[in-house]
């Protein structure tokens, strides 16, 4: 099966640039697509210094939806937004004060790649961080999602007024251009050895298998001593779920693994993981079966943990995504609105990432409702919710009100 490769290189224009990310693209482009992907044939998509987060999201979503192995090469710099203190990949227009709106939130990688089968997705990253982000990363790591194999490094600030080169990614490209494609672990170590030989030490190194699996072998994030990675600390576990809809893209939801299977459903091993079974049903086009299975787990969570619990909300979110996949935008919108309302009722703040995510998704799905009467009926409730949860995108509430007025004039 053909592979898919996404080459993403991004860094701000001007004095905020820490690394000349785009300089690596000609080197990577010289590598045959099949070698980049590790498959017999491959499709390559290149993004050089993109301006808008949504442009990156669109390309990433398309790549994630492609069948077969996916390899994503990410080169750039990380910065924290000032409000939520979350890492973002800085884009061409990003400045320290606009990171939240002009950068690409790192957790969107996790969101977009979460539906893919384990073992089919690889991230190779060469990232630089400013001093603030560097300190944040050393204490928390960089989560990339379940089932994603991650290799690469995060380099500390290179010094005042010095723009660094993406030497790790250039080393990766150089190795691949020399003929053959070594195993990822070997490729990673060869690249680290090359940059260590040039005096680059002290990076934080990402490596390993399933970065989202509890205790996943080899998954880690640790300071590099020369070319070595050390023992490292594993990435935080992350439950696989379903992908993010377009438009108002959300942050990482708070989604715990269900612990107690519903009656009549076995969950004795990975092959019986309900998320995997639901994904298989969706991919087979059997949307009613997928929703029925999710509904059974939702009911089991309700009995075991009670209404409004994190477990119940998890399955409500899954069912909202399933409605989207089935083309039922109205049901998806209603479900996301109910999730947001439940989180607010539980005392979660309006700017909490899961709350914003739910409202953003409801907003997006409302815009996909083709029946004007149904969209008009949902509009006031969504506008009220948007008034309470404005989200990170400027003008979101005005957009709902404007669209609602347009629908009302057509009645």
N, C-alpha and C positions, 0 to 999 in steps of 0.2 A: 504494500500500500504506500502511495506517495506520502512524503513527509511535508511539513509546513515549517517555514523558518520566518521569524519576525526579527528584523534588525532595527533596534530602537536606540538612537543616540540623541541625547538632549542636554542642553545646558543654557543658562541665561546669556543674553546678549549684554555686553557691557562689563562694568567693574565687578559685578556679582559673580562672574564666571570663575569657577574653581578648576575646571577641566575642559580641555578642548575635545569634547566627546565626539563630535562629528568627524574628527580626523581619522577615526578608526574605520569608518565605513568603506573607504576605497580598499583598505586592506582586507576586510571581510568579504567585500564584493568580489575580490579576486579569487576567493575560494569557491570551487564548484559547489552548486547547491546541494548535490547529493552528499558531499563530504560535510557540509554544514549540518545537514539533518541526520546523517548517519543512516540514510535509506538509499534505495536504488535510484529514486527520483524525488524531486522536491520542488515546491513552490516557495519563492522568496519574496517577502514584502519588506520594503525599507522605509523607515521614517527618520528623516534628518532634521534635527532642531524644530520639532513641531511647535506651533504657536498655542494651540488650544487643547485642554485636557480631553474634551469630547472627541477630538480627532484621534487621539491616542486610544481612547476607549473603543471607538468604532473599529479601528484596526485590530486591537487586541481581541475584541469580541468575535470578529470574523475569523481570526486565527484559531481561537479556542473552539469554535464550532466546527472546524474542519476535521474530518476523520483522519486517523493515522497519527503518527508521532508528531509532536510539536516541540520545537526548540526556539526559545526566545533569548536573544542576546541583548542585554540592557547595559548601556554605557551612559554615565551622567553623574549628577550630584544630588544628594539628599538634603532637604531642609525641613525644619519643623514649622508648622503653622502656629501662629501666635495664640489662637483661641483654644484649640483642642490638643495641641502639642503632639501631633501625629506626623510621621515622616511622609514627605512628598518628593517625587521626582521633579526637580525644577525644570521647567520648560523655557522657551526662548524669552517670554515676557515676564517671567517670575522675578519678583523682588522680595526682600524679607517681609515687607508689609502686605504683599498680595499672594503669599504662598497658598493660602486656603482657597483662593479663587482661580489662580493661574497655574498652579502646580498639579501634577498627577498624583493623587493619593496612593501611597504604596499599597494600602489594603485593597485597592481595586484589582491588583494582580490576583490576590487570593480570591476575591469575589468572582472574577471572570473565569478562573481556571478550576473552580471547585467541582464542576460537573464532570470533568474529564476523568477517564479511567486511570487508576493508579499505575505508575510506570510508563505513561505515555507522554509526560510533559517534563521538559528540562529548562531551567533558567540558568544562563551563564551571565554573571553580572560583574561589572567593573565600575564601582561607585566611589565617589569622593564625598566627604562630609565637612561642613563647617564645624567650628569648635563646639557649638551648642548641640548640634545633632550628633556629633561624635560621642560626647558624654552620654547622651540619651541612649545611643546604640550599645554602648559598653555595658549598660545596666539592663537592657531589655532584649537585645538581639533584633533580628529582622525577620518577621514571619512571612512566609511565602505561600502557605496553604497546604492542605492535605494532598498527598499523592504527587507532589511536585519535587523533582530532584533538583537541587540547587548547588551550584559551584560558583566561586568567585571571591571577590575581596571588597572591603570598604576601606579606603585610604583616608588617613587624617588630613587636616588642612596642610597644604604645601607651603604655606608662608604668605606673608603680605605681598600683594601685587604679583604673585607668581601663578600662572595658569599651568596646571599639571597636564601631563599626557596620559592617555588611557593605556598605560604600558601592559597591564595584565591582559586586556582584551587583544592588544596588538600581538602579545606573545602567543595567545591562543590561536590567532589567525596565522601567525608565522608557522606554528607547528602544523596546523591543518594544511597549509600550502606546501609543506615539505613532502607531502604524499602520505596516503593512508589516513585513517582516523582512529587514533588510539581510544581505548575505553575512557569514559569521562573522568574517572578518578585519576588515571594516568595523565590525561591531557591537562587536568587541573594542576597536578603536581609539577608537570613539566613547565607550565606557564609560571607557577610560583618560583620555581628554581631559576628561571630566566631573569625575573625581575629582582630576585634576591641577589643574583650575581651582579646586578647593576646598582646594588646598594639600597634597594627599597625594602625596608623591614618595618615591623610594627603595625602592619595592617591588621584589620579584623578579617578573618577568613571564614567564608561560608563553604560548607561542604556536606555532602552526604546524600542518603537515599530519600525516603519518605520524610520530608521535613515536617509533616503534620502528624506523624504517627507517634503515639506515646512510646518513648524509648526506642525510636527508630534507629537502627544501627547506622552509625556514621553521621547521622544528621547533627550538625553543630555550628557553632559560631564562636570563634575564639581569637585572641590575639595571635598574630603570626610572629614566630621567632625565626627570622630568616625565611626559608621556604616552607617550614613546617607548619602544621595546623594545630598541634597540641591536642589534648583530649577534648576540650571544648565543652560547651553546655548545649544540650539539645534545644531545638526550637519548641515553643509552646505548642501543645496539642491543639488541633483545630478540627472540628467536625465538618465533614463534607456536606455540601448542601446543593443548591441549584443556582444557576447563574443569574446575574443582575439584568433586569430589563434596560432598554436604552433610555436616553434622556436624562432624568434626574438620578444620576447614579449614586448609590448609597455607600455608607461606610460599612465596616464589618459588623454583622449582626451578632448578638450574644446567643449562640446556638449550642446548647449542651447536647451531648450524646444521650439518646434515650437509653435507660437502663433496664426497663422491664418490658418485654415484648407483649403485645396484646394476645389475648387468648386465641389459640389456633395458629399463631405465627411463631415459627422457630427462628432463633437468632443465636445459633451455636457457633458460628464461625464467620469469617469475612465474606464467604460466598453467600451468607444469609443476611448480610447487612441490609437493612430496609432501604437505605439510601441507594445502594447499588441495585436492588430489585426495582425500585421506583425509576431510577435512571434507565434501566433496561426497558421498562415498559414504555417510558416516554420515547426512547429511541426507536422502539418498535411501532410507535404510533397508537398504542393502546392507552389513551389518556384516561378513560374511565377506570381501568384497572389500577393505574398509578394513583389516582385520587382516592380510590377505595382503600388501597393499602395505607396511604398517608392518613386517611380518616380513622382507620382502626388504631393506628399508633397515637393519633391525637386523642381519641377516646380513652385509650389506656393511660395516657399521661394525665388526663383529667381525673381519672379514678385514683391514680397513684399519688398525684401531686397537687391537685386542686386547680380551680379556675385561676387564670392569671399567672400561673407558675411559668418559669423559664422553659420547662419541658413542653407545656401546652403551646406557648407562644412559638416555640421552634416549629412545631408541626403545623401551626396555623400559617406561618411564613412559607413553609414548604408547599402547602396547599394553594397559597396565593400564587406562587411561582408556577405550580402545575396548571392553574387556571389560565395563566398567561400562555403557557406552551400549548394549551388546548384551544387557544384563540378566544377565550371567554374573558375579554377585558373588563366587563362590568363586574363579574364575580371576583376577579383578581383585585380590582380597585376596592370593592367593598371589604374584602378580607384584609387588605393592607391597612385600610382605615380603621378596622376593628382592632388590629394589632397595635397600631399607634395609640388608639384610645385606651387600650388595656395597659400599655406601658406608662402612659401619662397618669392613669388612675392609680397605678402602683407607686407613683411618686418619682418616676424617672424624669429628669429635667428635659425641657423642650429642646435643648441643644445636645442631648445625649446622642451618640452616633446611631444606636438602634432605632431611636425615635425618629430622627431625621431620615434614616434609611426607609422606614415604613411609609412616611408621608411622601417622600420623593417618589417611591414606587407607585403609591396610590395616584399621585399626580400624573405620572407618566401613563399609567393604565387608563385613567379617565380620558386622556387625550386620544386613546385608541378605541374608545367606544363609538361604534358607527351609528347606533340608533340614537337620534337626537333627543327623543323624549326621555330615554333612560339616562343619557348623559346630563340632560337638564335637571332631572330629578336628583341626581347625585351631587350636582354642582354646589348647592348651598352648604351641604355638610362638609365638602372638601374645602370650600372657602373658609368656613369656620375653623377647620383643622389647620389650614395653612396660616390663619391668623395667629394661632397658638404656636405653630412650629414653622417659622419662615424658612429654615434651612440655610444652606451655604450659598445657594444660587440667588443672586440679586434679582428682584422683580418677580419672584415666584408667585406671591399672593396677587400682585397686579395681573399676572398672566391668567390666573384662575378667574378673577373677576371679569376680565375682558372677554374671555371665552364664554363665560356664563352669560354675560350681556348679549353676546352675539347669538347664542343659542336661544335666548328668550325673545329676541327680535324675530326669530324664524318660526316661532310657535303660531 
